[in-house]
Amino acid sequence: MSRVLSFVFLTLVTPLLPAFFFFIGIKLGYIDHYEIEEYFNVIFVDKISWILFWIFGLSCAILFISPFKRVAALLIIASTLLAMATLIPAVGLSVGTQMFATEPFYIKQKPWTYKGVLLYEGRTNYYLLNDENNRTMIFNKGKIDEAY
């Protein structure tokens, strides 16, 4: 029974450490840089790849309960150190840009049309870096006519 509990616990907890550091780096380097008003938990839950999360967790758990405990430990340490690279502001900004930025992006809100870089699409808002004034604009999804 203890092996089953260990397996379940490791599957759930192992991927949290690298994922936490990765998304903290994105939050500090990208989200805060553009003054996007989203909570960390929402970003984490909405943008994490749950398939990769579970594959990584299951792989590490299998390795931990097998004779290859050192391989699992090295895998966790290496992935955590790699994820911590996003804590460097330039790396966090670059990775966040690759993950979230969409260019060009248009938002129609009659009678105007705004063009720019979609910085982030949240649950209720679009965050657009306007080409004309280089400012981050927030658009409520329910109050716009079209976004493309």
Phi, psi and chi 1 to 4 in degrees:
 res  aa     phi    psi   chi1   chi2   chi3   chi4
   1 MET       -  -35.4 -176.2   67.6  173.2      -
   2 SER   -67.1  -31.9   68.4      -      -      -
   3 ARG   -67.4  -37.9  -80.9  177.1  108.4   41.7
   4 VAL   -66.4  -45.6  171.7      -      -      -
   5 LEU   -63.5  -40.3  -70.4  175.1      -      -
   6 SER   -61.9  -43.1  -63.9      -      -      -
   7 PHE   -61.7  -46.8 -177.0   78.4      -      -
   8 VAL   -64.6  -45.2  169.7      -      -      -
   9 PHE   -61.6  -46.4  179.6   75.5      -      -
  10 LEU   -65.5  -37.0  -72.4  171.0      -      -
  11 THR   -63.2  -38.2  -58.7      -      -      -
  12 LEU   -79.6  -39.2  -66.2  172.2      -      -
  13 VAL   -91.1  -34.5  172.8      -      -      -
  14 THR   -55.1  -47.4  -57.7      -      -      -
  15 PRO   -76.2   -9.6    9.9  -10.2      -      -
  16 LEU   -66.3  -37.7  -76.0  176.9      -      -
  17 LEU   -63.4  -55.1 -172.9   63.3      -      -
  18 PRO   -65.3  -36.5    7.1  -12.0      -      -
  19 ALA   -64.9  -40.1      -      -      -      -
  20 PHE   -60.2  -51.9  172.6   76.9      -      -
  21 PHE   -63.4  -38.5  -78.7  114.4      -      -
  22 PHE   -60.2  -50.0 -179.5   78.0      -      -
  23 PHE   -74.9  -28.1  -80.7   98.6      -      -
  24 ILE   -64.4  -42.2  -75.5  -68.2      -      -
  25 GLY   -62.3  -40.7      -      -      -      -
  26 ILE   -64.1  -43.0  -60.3  -66.7      -      -
  27 LYS   -62.5  -46.6  170.5   91.5  169.2   84.5
  28 LEU   -73.6  -39.3  -64.1  174.3      -      -
  29 GLY   -85.1  -31.4      -      -      -      -
  30 TYR  -115.4  -57.3 -177.8   78.3      -      -
  31 ILE   -61.3  -48.4  -58.7  -66.5      -      -
  32 ASP   -70.5  -32.0  -70.1  -10.5      -      -
  33 HIS   -60.3  -41.7  175.4   79.2      -      -
  34 TYR   -94.7    8.1  -73.0  112.8      -      -
  35 GLU    54.7   44.3  -61.2  174.5   -3.2      -
  36 ILE   -81.9  129.1  -63.9  171.5      -      -
  37 GLU   -96.2   73.3  -60.6  168.7    0.7      -
  38 GLU  -128.8  143.8  -68.9  -75.0  -23.8      -
  39 TYR   -74.8  148.3  -69.3  110.4      -      -
  40 PHE   -56.1  -44.4  172.2   78.4      -      -
  41 ASN   -60.9  -39.4  -64.2  -11.3      -      -
  42 VAL   -65.7  -43.9  173.2      -      -      -
  43 ILE   -61.7  -46.2  -62.7  165.8      -      -
  44 PHE   -60.4  -51.1 -179.1   84.1      -      -
  45 VAL   -68.3  -40.5  170.0      -      -      -
  46 ASP   -76.6  -30.2  -72.0   -7.5      -      -
  47 LYS  -108.7   -7.2  -55.7  -56.7  179.4 -175.3
  48 ILE   -75.0  145.9 -167.1  167.4      -      -
  49 SER   -85.6  101.1  172.1      -      -      -
  50 TRP   -67.2  -28.7  -70.0  105.5      -      -
  51 ILE   -64.8  -48.0  -66.6  171.0      -      -
  52 LEU   -65.2  -36.6  -68.8  177.0      -      -
  53 PHE   -57.3  -49.7 -177.5   87.9      -      -
  54 TRP   -72.3  -35.8  -69.1  115.6      -      -
  55 ILE   -63.0  -45.8  -71.0  171.7      -      -
  56 PHE   -62.5  -44.5 -177.3   74.2      -      -
  57 GLY   -62.9  -45.6      -      -      -      -
  58 LEU   -64.4  -41.8  -75.6  170.3      -      -
  59 SER   -61.2  -47.0  -58.5      -      -      -
  60 CYS   -66.1  -39.5  -73.1      -      -      -
  61 ALA   -63.9  -42.4      -      -      -      -
  62 ILE   -62.4  -43.0  -70.3  168.2      -      -
  63 LEU   -66.5  -36.3  -71.6  172.5      -      -
  64 PHE   -67.4  -34.2  -97.2  120.5      -      -
  65 ILE   -92.2    0.9   61.5  172.3      -      -
  66 SER  -100.7 -178.6   73.3      -      -      -
  67 PRO   -70.9   -1.9  -17.6   25.9      -      -
  68 PHE   -99.9   45.4  -57.7  105.5      -      -
  69 LYS   -61.3  -36.5  -69.6  177.2  175.9   76.8
  70 ARG   -67.0  -37.2  -72.5 -172.9  178.8  167.8
  71 VAL   -63.2  -43.0  173.1      -      -      -
  72 ALA   -63.2  -43.7      -      -      -      -
  73 ALA   -63.3  -43.5      -      -      -      -
  74 LEU   -64.3  -38.6  -72.2  174.0      -      -
  75 LEU   -62.9  -43.8 -177.8   62.6      -      -
  76 ILE   -66.9  -44.8  -67.3  167.3      -      -
  77 ILE   -63.5  -46.3  -69.0  168.8      -      -
  78 ALA   -63.9  -43.6      -      -      -      -
  79 SER   -67.8  -35.7   62.8      -      -      -
  80 THR   -67.3  -43.8  -58.2      -      -      -
  81 LEU   -63.9  -39.6  -70.5  174.4      -      -
  82 LEU   -64.1  -43.2 -175.8   62.5      -      -
  83 ALA   -65.4  -32.7      -      -      -      -
  84 MET   -69.0  -15.4  -72.2  176.4   76.9      -
  85 ALA   -61.2  -27.1      -      -      -      -
  86 THR   -68.9  -12.2   62.2      -      -      -
  87 LEU   -71.1  -17.8  -66.4  171.6      -      -
  88 ILE   -73.4  121.9  -59.1  167.2      -      -
  89 PRO   -51.7  -43.0  -27.0   34.4      -      -
  90 ALA   -66.1  -37.3      -      -      -      -
  91 VAL   -70.7  -43.7  175.6      -      -      -
  92 GLY   -60.2  -40.9      -      -      -      -
  93 LEU   -65.6  -44.2 -179.8   62.8      -      -
  94 SER   -65.2  -45.5  176.4      -      -      -
  95 VAL   -66.2  -41.7  172.2      -      -      -
  96 GLY   -62.0  -39.6      -      -      -      -
  97 THR   -63.0  -43.4  -58.8      -      -      -
  98 GLN   -64.7  -35.7  -66.8  -65.0  -43.0      -
  99 MET   -78.0  -40.0  -76.7 -179.9   64.5      -
 100 PHE  -114.0  -31.5  -57.5  127.2      -      -
 101 ALA   -71.9  134.6      -      -      -      -
 102 THR  -128.5  124.8  -56.4      -      -      -
 103 GLU  -135.4  138.1 -176.4  178.4   11.2      -
 104 PRO   -80.1  156.3   30.4  -32.8      -      -
 105 PHE  -135.9  137.7 -164.7   80.3      -      -
 106 TYR  -119.7  139.8  -61.8   88.9      -      -
 107 ILE  -127.3  123.0  -66.5  179.9      -      -
 108 LYS  -101.5  123.1  -74.0 -172.5  180.0 -179.8
 109 GLN  -136.0   99.7 -169.3  173.2   28.4      -
 110 LYS   -49.9  134.0  -70.7 -177.1 -178.2  171.5
 111 PRO   -95.7   12.5   33.6  -33.6      -      -
 112 TRP  -106.9  156.3  -61.5  -76.2      -      -
 113 THR  -125.8  128.0  -60.5      -      -      -
 114 TYR  -108.2  136.5  -58.3   93.1      -      -
 115 LYS  -121.5  140.1  178.4 -174.4  177.1 -131.4
 116 GLY   176.8 -156.4      -      -      -      -
 117 VAL  -103.1  122.6  177.9      -      -      -
 118 LEU   -73.4  110.2  177.7   66.0      -      -
 119 LEU   -77.7  -39.7  -64.2  173.4      -      -
 120 TYR  -162.4  138.1 -176.8   78.7      -      -
 121 GLU  -110.8  108.4  180.0  179.8   -8.6      -
 122 GLY   -89.4 -170.5      -      -      -      -
 123 ARG   -67.7  -37.5  -68.8  179.2 -179.8  175.5
 124 THR  -120.8  -12.9   58.4      -      -      -
 125 ASN  -131.0  153.3  -65.2  -38.9      -      -
 126 TYR  -104.0  139.5  -71.7  110.9      -      -
 127 TYR  -114.9  112.3  -63.9   88.4      -      -
 128 LEU  -116.1  129.0 -176.8   79.6      -      -
 129 LEU   -87.8  103.8 -177.5   62.7      -      -
 130 ASN   -67.9  133.3 -167.5  -28.4      -      -
 131 ASP   -67.0  -33.7  -76.6  -11.8      -      -
 132 GLU   -72.3  -45.8  -68.5  179.0   16.5      -
 133 ASN  -116.8    3.6   57.3   14.2      -      -
 134 ASN    55.0   38.5 -153.9   25.8      -      -
 135 ARG  -116.0  151.0  -76.5 -172.7   26.8 -131.2
 136 THR   -81.4  122.5  -59.1      -      -      -
 137 MET  -111.5  142.3  -59.7  177.0   72.6      -
 138 ILE  -109.4  128.3  -57.5  169.6      -      -
 139 PHE  -122.7  125.9  -65.5   92.9      -      -
 140 ASN   -72.8  128.9 -173.0  -51.6      -      -
 141 LYS   -59.6  -31.5  -72.3 -177.5  175.9 -178.9
 142 GLY   -79.0  -12.3      -      -      -      -
 143 LYS  -111.5   11.4  -63.8 -177.8  179.5 -178.4
 144 ILE  -110.6  158.7   62.1  169.7      -      -
 145 ASP   -86.4  -39.7  -60.9  -43.9      -      -
 146 GLU  -158.8  146.5 -167.0  176.0   -6.2      -
 147 ALA  -139.2  127.7      -      -      -      -
 148 TYR  -154.3      -   57.2   95.6      -      -
